[in-house]
């Protein structure tokens, strides 16, 4: 690999299940192929990762999905990520996701049902916790929704708001973040259909729509996003699996489906979801408005239990982190249909997520 064809990938994994921690890999942008460079287990169970934005010091951030939970920064100038500054407690249990917003690292803490903010210093290192915002509520699934379970957090496209998805309360919460103090303040909360168990959300390239993927039901909820008001409004739902394979438990079913991730094409024409249990990638088309999503195909994920799905910046390659089969698979995306075609895979034990430069 050389020139513009070379990129980097960082892959999180569960060290408690035999994972290597954070694995660095070279990416051949012409073929999608990953070549492992090395790994670090400096943080336990680094299940989700985020790269520093352009213009900031080159750094990689990770949550440690442990009890108590932690967050850490890594220097990525070498082949293998190296700790950058101290590992920081997030004052919560089992952080599952993280995002950068307004000079802070925000974590979604599944175990505690909360969101934590930590300042990012000028050199890329993390400061101590500046605020913790605890969610309240529950849902009808007594096994999974007995309490709040914050599962994802991200900055909205305008950069004005922090958006959190809570599986336990069937809701999406919008918060304001004070850049000076790191204080998180509740702003609005949007209720989704009870029992859907929202897990992750992705915005449309226009910044005017958002798509929320359910984990407890294989559904995609289409929402209108109003950045001026910081408000999310539900427009409708669509299934992400064929009706006869919808993942609901019934007589004779051996496996239930738990969708995990949703990504949208840069041009807004297609949307993909990863489906654990069904072990597939669903392909949905979006109409010109982005308000109507239609399921058109499902393909195998190249492994078992796809926990994460990542699209390269050019929209040509799709990567699935298959946790139970211990591999990351890559797919060539058909530019006309959006259907991914399996192109290869690499062994990554207990893989949980992939981020790309």
PADRENPA-92429 format. One line per 2 residues: their letters; for each residue x negated, y negated, z negated of N, C-alpha, C. Coordinates in steps of 0.2 Angstrom, whole numbers. Last residue first. Layout:
<martors>
a	X:Y:Z:X:Y:Z:X:Y:Z | ...
</martors>
This chain:
<martors>
xx	49:-31:-48:47:-38:-46:48:-39:-39 | 62:-22:-56:58:-23:-51:55:-30:-50
xx	67:-10:-68:67:-17:-66:61:-18:-61 | 77:3:-74:72:1:-69:72:-6:-68
xx	80:14:-88:82:8:-84:76:7:-79 | 78:28:-93:84:24:-95:86:18:-91
xx	72:44:-92:72:38:-89:79:34:-91 | 67:56:-98:72:52:-102:72:45:-99
xx	52:56:-88:56:59:-93:60:54:-97 | 51:54:-72:50:50:-77:55:53:-83
xx	45:59:-56:47:62:-63:46:56:-68 | 53:52:-42:47:53:-46:49:55:-53
xx	60:54:-25:61:53:-33:54:54:-36 | 69:49:-10:63:52:-14:65:51:-21
xx	80:46:-3:74:45:1:68:48:-3 | 97:47:1:92:49:-4:85:49:0
xx	106:33:5:104:39:8:97:41:4 | 121:24:1:114:25:0:112:32:3
xx	131:14:11:131:20:9:123:22:8 | 134:2:18:132:1:11:131:8:8
xx	136:1:32:141:4:27:140:3:20 | 125:-7:37:132:-7:40:137:-5:35
xx	113:-3:30:115:-10:31:122:-11:33 | 111:9:19:114:8:25:116:1:26
xx	98:10:8:105:7:9:106:6:16 | 89:23:2:89:18:8:96:16:8
xx	85:27:-14:89:27:-9:89:22:-4 | 76:36:-27:77:30:-23:81:31:-17
xx	76:41:-44:77:42:-37:78:36:-34 | 67:46:-58:70:40:-55:70:42:-47
xx	71:59:-71:68:56:-64:71:50:-62 | 77:68:-80:70:65:-81:67:63:-75
xx	89:72:-81:85:76:-77:78:73:-77 | 95:63:-90:94:70:-92:90:74:-88
xx	93:50:-83:91:51:-90:90:59:-91 | 89:43:-69:92:49:-71:90:51:-78
xx	90:28:-62:86:31:-68:91:36:-71 | 90:24:-45:94:27:-51:89:30:-56
xx	89:11:-34:85:15:-38:90:18:-44 | 89:6:-17:93:7:-23:90:12:-27
xx	84:-5:-5:83:1:-9:86:0:-15 | 88:-17:1:87:-12:5:86:-5:1
xx	89:-30:-5:95:-26:-4:94:-20:0 | 78:-37:-9:80:-38:-2:87:-34:-1
xx	76:-33:-23:78:-40:-21:81:-41:-14 | 84:-17:-25:78:-21:-24:80:-28:-22
xx	95:-13:-38:94:-14:-31:88:-19:-31 | 98:0:-50:94:-6:-48:94:-7:-41
xx	106:8:-63:106:8:-56:103:1:-54 | 106:20:-76:105:14:-74:104:14:-66
xx	108:33:-79:110:28:-85:109:21:-82 | 114:47:-73:111:41:-71:113:35:-75
xx	114:62:-75:116:57:-80:112:50:-78 | 103:70:-64:108:71:-69:108:65:-74
xx	99:67:-47:97:69:-53:104:70:-58 | 104:60:-36:97:63:-36:95:66:-42
xx	117:56:-36:113:52:-39:105:54:-39 | 128:59:-22:124:61:-28:119:56:-30
xx	141:47:-18:135:51:-16:131:53:-22 | 156:41:-12:152:43:-18:147:48:-15
xx	165:28:-4:161:34:-4:158:35:-11 | 174:17:-5:174:20:1:169:27:1
xx	185:7:-15:181:13:-15:180:16:-8 | 186:-10:-14:189:-4:-12:183:2:-12
xx	190:-25:-21:185:-20:-21:189:-14:-19 | 194:-42:-19:197:-35:-18:191:-30:-17
xx	187:-54:-21:192:-52:-26:195:-45:-25 | 179:-58:-11:176:-54:-16:181:-52:-22
xx	183:-63:1:184:-67:-5:180:-64:-11 | 181:-53:10:177:-59:11:178:-64:5
xx	180:-38:-1:182:-42:5:179:-49:5 | 168:-25:-3:171:-31:-6:174:-35:0
xx	167:-7:-6:167:-13:-1:170:-19:-5 | 158:4:-16:164:0:-15:162:-6:-10
xx	151:19:-20:150:13:-15:157:10:-14 | 144:27:-34:150:25:-30:148:19:-26
xx	134:40:-37:134:33:-36:140:32:-31 | 134:53:-50:135:50:-43:134:43:-43
xx	138:62:-60:131:62:-58:131:59:-50 | 149:64:-68:150:65:-61:143:65:-57
xx	139:61:-79:144:66:-79:146:68:-72 | 139:43:-74:136:49:-78:141:54:-79
xx	138:34:-61:143:38:-64:140:44:-68 | 135:17:-55:132:24:-57:137:27:-62
xx	141:8:-42:141:10:-49:138:16:-49 | 140:-6:-30:138:1:-32:139:2:-40
xx	147:-16:-17:146:-15:-24:144:-8:-26 | 145:-27:-3:145:-20:-6:144:-21:-14
xx	144:-40:1:148:-36:5:149:-29:1 | 135:-50:-5:142:-49:-8:147:-45:-4
xx	122:-51:-2:127:-54:3:134:-53:1 | 116:-43:-12:115:-50:-12:119:-54:-7
xx	128:-32:-20:123:-33:-14:122:-41:-14 | 128:-28:-37:132:-31:-31:126:-33:-26
xx	131:-14:-49:126:-19:-45:130:-22:-39 | 133:-7:-64:136:-10:-58:132:-15:-55
xx	132:8:-74:130:2:-72:133:0:-65 | 140:19:-80:135:16:-84:133:9:-81
xx	154:30:-83:151:25:-79:146:21:-83 | 156:45:-87:155:39:-91:151:34:-87
xx	167:59:-86:163:54:-82:162:48:-87 | 166:75:-93:170:69:-92:165:64:-89
xx	167:92:-88:163:86:-89:167:80:-88 | 176:102:-86:170:104:-90:166:97:-92
xx	193:104:-86:188:100:-84:182:102:-89 | 203:113:-90:199:115:-85:193:111:-83
xx	214:100:-93:213:107:-94:209:109:-88 | 205:84:-94:211:88:-93:209:95:-93
xx	198:68:-96:198:75:-98:205:78:-97 | 195:59:-81:199:60:-87:199:67:-89
xx	188:58:-69:184:59:-75:188:59:-82 | 193:57:-57:193:51:-60:189:52:-67
xx	195:65:-45:188:65:-49:187:60:-54 | 206:62:-39:206:69:-42:199:70:-45
xx	204:48:-35:209:50:-40:208:57:-43 | 186:44:-34:192:47:-31:197:49:-36
xx	180:31:-44:180:38:-42:186:39:-39 | 183:18:-48:177:19:-45:175:26:-43
xx	199:9:-46:195:15:-48:188:15:-45 | 201:-8:-51:201:-3:-45:197:3:-48
xx	211:-22:-57:207:-16:-58:207:-12:-51 | 212:-40:-58:214:-33:-56:209:-28:-58
xx	208:-52:-64:212:-52:-58:215:-45:-56 | 205:-61:-79:206:-54:-76:211:-55:-69
xx	194:-74:-81:201:-72:-81:202:-65:-76 | 183:-82:-92:184:-76:-87:191:-74:-87
xx	175:-98:-94:181:-94:-95:181:-88:-89 | 168:-110:-94:166:-105:-98:171:-99:-99
xx	172:-121:-87:176:-120:-93:173:-114:-97 | 163:-120:-76:164:-127:-79:168:-126:-86
xx	164:-107:-72:158:-109:-76:159:-116:-79 | 175:-95:-71:175:-102:-71:169:-105:-75
xx	177:-81:-63:173:-84:-67:173:-91:-66 | 189:-68:-62:187:-74:-59:183:-78:-65
xx	186:-50:-60:188:-56:-64:186:-62:-61 | 190:-33:-60:188:-39:-56:191:-45:-59
xx	185:-19:-67:189:-24:-68:187:-30:-64 | 184:-2:-62:181:-9:-61:186:-14:-62
xx	184:13:-71:187:8:-68:183:2:-68 | 184:26:-79:181:25:-73:184:20:-69
xx	184:23:-96:188:24:-90:184:22:-84 | 173:21:-104:178:26:-106:183:27:-101
xx	166:11:-96:163:17:-98:168:22:-100 | 170:-1:-83:172:3:-89:168:9:-90
xx	162:-15:-77:163:-8:-77:165:-5:-83 | 168:-30:-70:166:-27:-77:167:-19:-76
xx	162:-43:-61:165:-36:-60:163:-32:-66 | 166:-60:-57:162:-55:-60:166:-48:-60
xx	165:-75:-47:168:-69:-48:163:-64:-53 | 157:-85:-43:164:-87:-45:168:-81:-47
xx	144:-83:-38:145:-86:-45:152:-87:-47 | 142:-78:-26:145:-84:-26:145:-88:-33
xx	138:-65:-29:133:-70:-27:135:-77:-27 | 146:-59:-44:146:-60:-37:141:-65:-35
xx	139:-51:-58:142:-57:-55:141:-56:-47 | 143:-37:-68:139:-40:-63:142:-46:-60
xx	143:-29:-84:146:-34:-79:141:-36:-74 | 146:-14:-94:141:-19:-90:145:-23:-85
xx	157:-8:-102:150:-7:-103:145:-13:-100 | 173:-7:-109:168:-11:-104:161:-10:-107
xx	184:2:-112:177:3:-115:172:-1:-110 | 198:5:-110:193:5:-104:186:5:-106
xx	206:3:-121:203:9:-120:199:10:-114 | 216:-11:-115:213:-7:-121:211:0:-118
xx	210:-21:-102:215:-16:-104:212:-12:-110 | 201:-35:-110:203:-31:-105:208:-26:-107
xx	201:-52:-116:203:-45:-117:204:-42:-111 | 188:-64:-118:193:-61:-113:195:-54:-114
xx	185:-78:-127:185:-70:-127:190:-68:-122 | 174:-92:-129:180:-89:-127:179:-81:-127
xx	163:-95:-139:167:-100:-135:174:-97:-132 | 152:-95:-153:158:-92:-149:161:-97:-145
xx	135:-99:-152:142:-101:-154:147:-98:-150 | 119:-97:-158:124:-95:-154:131:-97:-157
xx	104:-107:-159:111:-105:-162:116:-103:-157 | 92:-112:-155:94:-105:-154:100:-102:-157
xx	89:-125:-155:89:-122:-161:90:-114:-161 | 89:-129:-142:84:-132:-147:83:-128:-153
xx	99:-123:-134:92:-122:-133:87:-124:-138 | 112:-115:-141:109:-121:-141:101:-120:-140
xx	124:-107:-131:117:-106:-134:114:-113:-135 | 140:-101:-132:136:-106:-130:129:-105:-134
xx	148:-86:-125:145:-90:-130:141:-96:-128 | 161:-75:-122:157:-80:-119:154:-85:-125
xx	164:-58:-121:164:-64:-125:159:-69:-122 | 176:-46:-116:170:-50:-114:170:-56:-118
xx	182:-31:-123:182:-38:-122:176:-40:-119 | 185:-19:-131:188:-20:-125:188:-27:-123
xx	177:-17:-142:183:-21:-143:187:-22:-137 | 167:-8:-139:171:-7:-145:177:-11:-145
xx	160:-14:-129:163:-8:-127:168:-7:-133 | 158:-30:-124:158:-26:-130:163:-20:-128
xx	146:-41:-116:151:-36:-115:152:-31:-121 | 143:-59:-115:142:-52:-119:148:-47:-117
xx	135:-72:-109:141:-68:-108:139:-61:-111 | 131:-89:-111:129:-82:-113:135:-77:-113
xx	130:-103:-100:133:-98:-105:130:-92:-106 | 124:-110:-90:127:-114:-96:129:-109:-101
xx	119:-104:-79:114:-105:-84:117:-109:-90 | 127:-100:-68:126:-108:-69:121:-109:-75
xx	128:-86:-70:124:-89:-64:123:-97:-65 | 125:-82:-87:130:-83:-81:126:-87:-76
xx	115:-70:-95:116:-77:-93:121:-78:-87 | 120:-56:-104:117:-59:-99:119:-67:-98
xx	122:-41:-112:122:-48:-113:118:-51:-107 | 130:-26:-118:127:-30:-113:127:-37:-114
xx	137:-21:-129:133:-16:-124:129:-20:-119 | 142:-21:-145:140:-25:-140:135:-21:-135
xx	155:-14:-152:149:-11:-150:146:-15:-144 | 166:-15:-167:162:-18:-161:156:-14:-159
xx	174:1:-171:171:-6:-173:168:-9:-166 | 178:12:-165:180:11:-172:178:4:-174
xx	177:17:-152:179:10:-153:182:9:-160 | 175:31:-152:170:26:-149:171:19:-150
xx	185:37:-158:178:40:-159:173:35:-156 | 196:31:-156:194:31:-163:187:33:-163
xx	201:20:-144:197:26:-145:194:27:-151 | 207:7:-146:211:13:-147:207:20:-147
xx	195:-4:-155:199:-2:-149:203:5:-150 | 191:-19:-164:191:-12:-162:195:-10:-156
xx	183:-33:-172:188:-30:-168:187:-22:-167 | 169:-45:-170:174:-42:-174:179:-38:-169
xx	151:-48:-169:158:-47:-166:163:-44:-171 | 139:-60:-175:143:-53:-176:150:-53:-173
xx	125:-67:-170:132:-68:-169:136:-61:-170 | 111:-73:-176:114:-67:-175:121:-69:-175
xx	96:-83:-173:103:-83:-174:105:-76:-173 | 82:-82:-172:85:-89:-173:92:-88:-175
xx	69:-71:-176:76:-72:-175:79:-79:-177 | 53:-77:-172:57:-73:-176:65:-75:-174
xx	47:-77:-155:47:-80:-162:52:-75:-166 | 37:-69:-143:43:-70:-146:42:-72:-153
xx	26:-76:-129:27:-72:-135:34:-73:-138 | 24:-85:-119:28:-79:-118:29:-74:-124
xx	19:-97:-123:14:-91:-120:18:-85:-119 | 30:-104:-128:27:-106:-121:22:-101:-118
xx	41:-91:-134:36:-97:-135:33:-98:-128 | 58:-89:-136:52:-87:-132:47:-92:-132
xx	68:-85:-150:65:-90:-146:59:-86:-142 | 82:-74:-150:75:-75:-152:71:-80:-148
xx	98:-69:-155:94:-74:-151:87:-74:-154 | 109:-55:-154:104:-59:-157:100:-63:-152
xx	126:-49:-157:121:-52:-152:116:-56:-156 | 134:-34:-162:132:-41:-163:127:-43:-157
xx	136:-21:-167:141:-25:-164:140:-32:-164 | 126:-12:-172:129:-17:-176:135:-21:-173
xx	124:-4:-161:125:-1:-167:128:-6:-172 | 121:-13:-150:127:-8:-150:129:-6:-157
xx	117:-28:-147:116:-23:-152:122:-19:-153 | 109:-37:-135:115:-34:-137:114:-28:-141
xx	98:-51:-137:99:-44:-137:106:-42:-138 | 89:-64:-128:96:-62:-131:96:-55:-131
xx	77:-75:-129:78:-69:-128:84:-67:-132 | 76:-92:-123:77:-87:-128:78:-80:-125
xx	77:-102:-114:71:-102:-118:72:-97:-124 | 90:-100:-108:88:-106:-111:82:-105:-116
xx	88:-82:-108:93:-88:-107:91:-94:-111 | 86:-65:-104:83:-72:-105:88:-78:-103
xx	93:-51:-111:93:-55:-106:89:-62:-108 | 96:-33:-115:93:-40:-117:93:-44:-110
xx	103:-19:-124:102:-23:-118:99:-30:-120 | 104:-12:-136:104:-8:-130:103:-12:-123
xx	99:-10:-152:99:-15:-147:99:-11:-140 | 101:-3:-166:102:0:-159:103:-5:-154
xx	106:-15:-178:104:-8:-176:105:-7:-168 | 97:-30:-183:103:-27:-181:101:-20:-179
xx	86:-39:-182:91:-40:-188:98:-36:-186 | 77:-37:-174:82:-41:-171:88:-42:-176
xx	59:-39:-177:65:-36:-179:71:-40:-176 | 46:-39:-164:51:-43:-169:57:-39:-170
xx	29:-37:-162:36:-34:-161:40:-37:-167 | 18:-51:-158:21:-46:-163:28:-43:-160
xx	9:-52:-142:12:-55:-149:15:-49:-153 | 12:-41:-131:10:-48:-131:13:-51:-137
xx	6:-25:-127:9:-29:-131:7:-36:-131 | 4:-22:-109:1:-22:-116:5:-27:-120
xx	8:-11:-96:10:-16:-100:6:-16:-107 | -5:-6:-84:-1:-4:-90:1:-10:-94
xx	-13:-14:-75:-9:-8:-73:-4:-6:-78 | -10:-31:-81:-14:-25:-79:-10:-20:-76
xx	-1:-41:-83:-6:-43:-78:-10:-37:-76 | 10:-40:-92:10:-36:-87:5:-38:-81
xx	12:-40:-109:8:-43:-104:8:-38:-98 | 28:-40:-117:22:-36:-115:19:-41:-109
xx	38:-42:-132:35:-44:-126:29:-41:-124 | 52:-34:-140:45:-35:-140:43:-38:-133
xx	63:-30:-154:62:-33:-147:54:-34:-147 | 72:-17:-163:67:-22:-162:67:-25:-155
xx	83:-11:-176:81:-12:-169:76:-18:-169 | 80:1:-190:82:-5:-187:79:-7:-180
xx	84:11:-176:87:8:-182:82:7:-188 | 82:7:-158:81:11:-165:85:8:-170
xx	78:3:-145:85:5:-147:84:10:-153 | 69:-11:-143:68:-4:-145:75:-2:-148
xx	69:-20:-127:72:-19:-134:70:-12:-136 | 57:-30:-119:60:-24:-121:64:-24:-127
xx	50:-40:-106:53:-39:-113:57:-33:-113 | 35:-45:-98:40:-40:-98:43:-40:-105
xx	28:-59:-90:29:-55:-96:35:-51:-95 | 19:-72:-84:21:-66:-82:22:-61:-88
xx	26:-88:-90:21:-83:-90:23:-76:-88 | 38:-94:-77:36:-93:-84:30:-88:-84
xx	41:-94:-64:38:-100:-67:36:-100:-74 | 54:-83:-64:49:-86:-60:47:-93:-64
xx	57:-75:-80:59:-78:-74:53:-82:-71 | 52:-59:-86:52:-66:-87:54:-69:-80
xx	62:-45:-85:56:-48:-83:57:-56:-84 | 68:-32:-97:69:-38:-93:63:-42:-91
xx	75:-16:-101:69:-21:-100:72:-27:-96 | 80:-3:-112:81:-8:-107:76:-14:-107
xx	74:6:-121:79:8:-116:81:3:-111 | 62:11:-129:63:5:-125:68:6:-119
xx	59:20:-141:65:20:-137:66:13:-133 | 47:10:-149:51:16:-149:58:15:-145
xx	33:3:-141:39:2:-144:44:8:-144 | 22:9:-136:21:4:-141:27:2:-145
xx	19:18:-126:24:19:-131:24:15:-137 | 16:15:-109:14:13:-116:20:15:-120
xx	8:21:-93:13:20:-98:11:18:-105 | 4:20:-75:3:22:-82:9:20:-87
xx	8:21:-62:1:18:-64:-1:20:-71 | 17:31:-50:16:29:-57:9:27:-58
xx	25:24:-36:19:28:-38:17:26:-45 | 39:25:-27:36:23:-33:30:28:-34
xx	46:20:-11:42:25:-15:39:22:-21 | 51:12:-1:55:12:-7:51:17:-12
xx	45:9:11:48:16:10:52:17:4 | 41:-4:10:43:-2:16:46:5:16
xx	37:-7:-3:43:-10:-1:46:-7:6 | 31:4:-15:30:2:-8:37:0:-5
xx	27:-1:-31:32:0:-26:30:-1:-19 | 19:7:-45:18:3:-39:24:4:-34
xx	25:6:-62:24:10:-56:23:5:-50 | 24:9:-79:23:5:-74:22:9:-68
xx	35:14:-92:31:16:-87:30:11:-82 | 37:14:-109:38:10:-103:33:12:-98
xx	40:30:-115:40:23:-117:42:19:-110 | 40:43:-110:34:40:-111:34:32:-114
xx	52:54:-119:50:49:-114:43:46:-115 | 58:62:-128:52:65:-124:50:60:-119
xx	67:56:-135:69:62:-131:64:64:-126 | 62:46:-141:64:51:-145:67:57:-142
xx	59:37:-130:53:41:-133:56:47:-138 | 68:34:-116:69:36:-123:63:40:-126
xx	62:21:-106:64:28:-107:65:29:-115 | 60:10:-91:61:11:-98:63:18:-99
xx	49:5:-79:54:9:-81:54:11:-88 | 45:-7:-67:44:-5:-74:50:-1:-76
xx	36:-9:-52:42:-7:-56:40:-6:-63 | 30:-20:-39:29:-17:-46:36:-15:-48
xx	24:-20:-22:28:-23:-28:27:-19:-34 | 18:-21:-6:17:-19:-13:21:-23:-18
xx	19:-27:7:23:-21:6:23:-18:-2 | 11:-38:9:18:-39:6:22:-33:5
xx	-4:-29:5:0:-35:7:7:-36:4 | -2:-11:4:-6:-17:4:-1:-23:6
x	-4:6:0:0:0:0:-4:-6:0
</martors>
